[in-house]
């Protein structure tokens, strides 16, 4: 998807050097350009942003508060492009070019957007249509990148135009740079107390029933200019999005991450697994159920690779029973809800995932003790990234929502059981 409002990378490079040297003259010398060209780049960047980036003083050019905010984001953008330069040098060590030459071919925002579009669509006409340009123009943009990097970024196959292994690495850094670039205007707006822009949340099952809706409601009430996008993809897909900056963060059950993962976790709350059934299920009124009594039941379970599936199966293995085969494998709450309501099937999952159905009495938590099923729920973010203002606002709202959700979750795990006991009494 094209974005004509993204800023000019060449202007940002000139701006950064002026900020570092305090002088357009010294920046021009470092860039081997005329001073007038550097001055014009800064002026055009200021015009695009609508605010001055420097205080012009006899002692030099000092960044304004806006300039400092832009510089902070700019450093991360240029770091990604410089990573590409280093990657290229490592791949082409016998023909290293000067650092400046390595980066020059990357400093065209539109060219990088075209590359990302072709990598996504894997189809030249579709990428061309996305930008309203011809196919030869797309080919030319890719040719410049491949010539500048000395790398083969794509190859053709029966499945379309596919990235090479080198192209995959190239794409990761380009996506990160472009995602940092789109946050600059939002950073400036935040300086004036205006939180705007879009935030994309990877919404895993344990976070999207109670915590996320509550947090979105809180945040949008305070900052109506923020647009929230939820992505319900599989964890592995979401992690790839976080690493590239397409997904701001993931909310849900935490996985163990080592230092090399490039991610960091923030634990917010813990939750236990329960067994759910419809309110008038034959087992609904039985007390002190044992796991062996449930082995013959029909089960709705997570897919075999999911951590929750392993926790469920461990309940049977600990009493030396073979875990039952599921009748249905799904993580879709709408499917689970419908099956539980219409059949005698059971489901093992967090009570908060179907909190409202338990609260209304449609579903009930069976009276069975499960062992060591506690899972941590929290945020997964890129370790080296800095969230956008909109993402930070939603993260703050999530932290505020957690205390309420913790109380609601505890209540949900006992609600149906307590009602049944009172009725019997």
Secondary structure, DSSP 8 states (H G I E B T S, - for coil): ---TTS--HHHHHHHHHHHHHS-HHHHHHHHTS-HHHHHHHHHHHHHHHTS--EEEETTEEEE-HHHHHHHHHHHHHHHHHHHHHHHHHHHTGGG---HHHHHHTT--HHHHHHHHHHHHH--HHHHHHHHT--HHHHHHHHHHHHHHHT---EEEETTEEEE-HHHHHHHHHHHHHHHHHTTHHHHHHHHTT---EEEEEEE-HHHHTTHHHHHHHHHHHH-TTEEEEEE---HHHHHHHHHHTSS-EEEEE-----GGGSEEEEEEEEE-EEEEEETT-TTTT--SB-GGGGTTS-EEE--TTSHHHHHHHHHHHTTT------SEE---HHHHHHHHHHSS-EEEEEGGGGHHHHHHTSEEE-SB---S--EEEEEEEETT----HHHHHHHHHHHHHHHHHHHHHHHHHHHHHHHHHHHH-
